[in-house]
Amino acid sequence: VDMDSGEYFYRCFMMVVAGTVGALACYLTERVARLAWLRARLLRELSEHDSLTGLYNHRMFYQRGEQLIRQARREKCSMAVLVIDVDHFKDYNDQYGHLAGDEALRQVATALSKSARRPFDIAARIGGEEFALLLFNISAEDAYEHAEEVRNLVRGLALAGGRRVTVSLGVAMTDGISV
């Protein structure tokens, strides 16, 4: 096919333009899809976790707890719930300030997160200074031992200025059958 150099240049130019426009459209489409995925992931993270401590929030604790109760019934295994309250936290906040109180809560949360070691264990902040641990497939003896470890772990935290906090714990058990 005979074509003059102007026609040849025009066709090559149009192919380059079309390829560039197509590549740009693909890039923008991919970028929009990635940003939408990141936004959805961020919204999910914000809706499931406590913003101060990073632990599950109370809604997720109850939702995941219900799922684990159903699983415990199926597998006929026991569970323990440890309810943890930071002792005299209002006084701590009043004496050292809210920033120090927030830092204390974060450190308590980190300690609780470390103590929820097994795959089905759940650590959550269920209120201001109230936390909960759900321990899956654990004996009563091990649950009480775990509660004592948590109490000692929190008592051993080194907060700013050499301050200390303590916690009170309650333990509730299921027998694995009537969960």
N, C-alpha and C positions, 0 to 999 in steps of 0.2 A: 504494500500500500504506500503510495507516494504521498508524502505530507511535507509541507514546507517547514522551515525551522520555527516560524512563529506559531504554527499550529502545534508542533511537537512541544515547544516550550509551554504553551497554554495547557495542554493535556497533562504534562508532567507537573506543572504548578497546581492544577486542580486536584491531582491525586495526592500531592503533598498536603494541600489544604484539607482535603477530605480525611486523610489519615490523622492529621493533627487534631481536627475537630472531633473525630471519633475517639482518639486517645484521651482528649480532654473530657469528653462526655463520660467515658468509662471511669476516669479518675474521680470526677465529681460525684458520680453515682456511688462509687465505692466509699468515698469520703462521707457522704450523707448516710450511707448504711452503717458505717463504723461509728459515726457520732450518735446515731439513733440507738445502736447497741450499747454504747457507753452510757448514754443517758438512762436507758432502761436499767442497766446494771447498777448505776449510781442510785437511782430511785429505789430499787429493790434493797440495796445495802442500807440506805437511810431508813427504810420502812421496817427492816428486820433487826437493826442493831441500835443500841443506845449510843447517842452521839458523844457522850463524855467518856465512857469506859470502853466502848467497842464490843462489849458483850451483847448477847441477844437481849432484846427488850422483853417486857412482860408478855406482849402479844405473841411473839415467837416462842417464848418459853411455854406458854399454854398450848399453842398449836403443835409444836414439836413434842411436848409432853403427852398430848392425846395420841399422837402417832406411836410413841414408844409404849404407852399403856396397851394399845391394841397389839403391838408386837409382843409385849411381855405376856399377854393373855395367850397368844398363839404358842409361844415357846414355853409357857408355864415357868417363867423365871421371875425372881423378885426384883424389886426396885426400891431405891431410897430417895427421898427428897430431903435435902438439907436447906433449911431456911436460915439465913444469916443476916444479922442486924449489927451494924457498927454501933458500939456502945457510946452513949453520951455524945453523939455526933453534933447535935445542935450546939452544945457547949464548946466543942472543938472548933466549929465554924465561927462562933461568936468570939472566941479567944484569939484564934490565929488568922481569921479572915476566910472568905469564900474561895480564894485562889488556893490557899493551903488545903482547904476542905476538898476542893476538886482534885487536887493532886493526891490526897489521901485515898479518895474513892478510886482513882485510876490505879493506884498501887494495890489496893485491896482487890480490884477487878483482875489485875494481872496475876496476883497470887491465886485467885479462884480459877482463872483460866488455866493456869498450870496444873491445878489439882484435878481438873476435868480432863484426864489423860486419855481415857479410852474412847474409841470411836463414837459410842452412843451416849456418852456423858454430855450434859448440857450445863453451861454456866450462864446465868442471866442476871441482869439488874432488874428487879421487879418493882422498885420504888425508889424514893430518895436515897436512903442509905441501906436499903434492903436488897439482898441478893438471894439467889437460890441456885442450888446444884441438884441436878437430877442424875442419879447414878444407876445405870442399867445393869441388871444381873449381878447383884451384890448381896452378900449375906448381911444379917443384922450386925454381927460382930465386926465385919469389915467396914460397914457403914459408920458405926460409932468410932472405930479407929480412924477412919478417914476424916470424920468431923473433928476429932482431936488434932489430927495433923493440920487441918485447915486453920483451926484456932491458933495453934502454935506458929504456923507459917505467917499469919497476919500479925500476931503479937511480935514476931521477929522482924517485921518490916522496919527499915531505917528511913523514916520520913525526914524532911528538911528540919534542921535545928534540933535533931536528936529526939523529935517527938515520937510518940507511940500511939497506936490505936489498938483496941481490943474488939472482939466480936462475941456476940451471944449466938448460939446455934440451937436449932431444934431439928430433930431427925424423925421422919415418918417413914415407915416401911410397909411394903406390900408383901404378901406371902407367895406371890407367883400364880395363885389360882384365882383368888377373888380380887384381882386388880381392878 
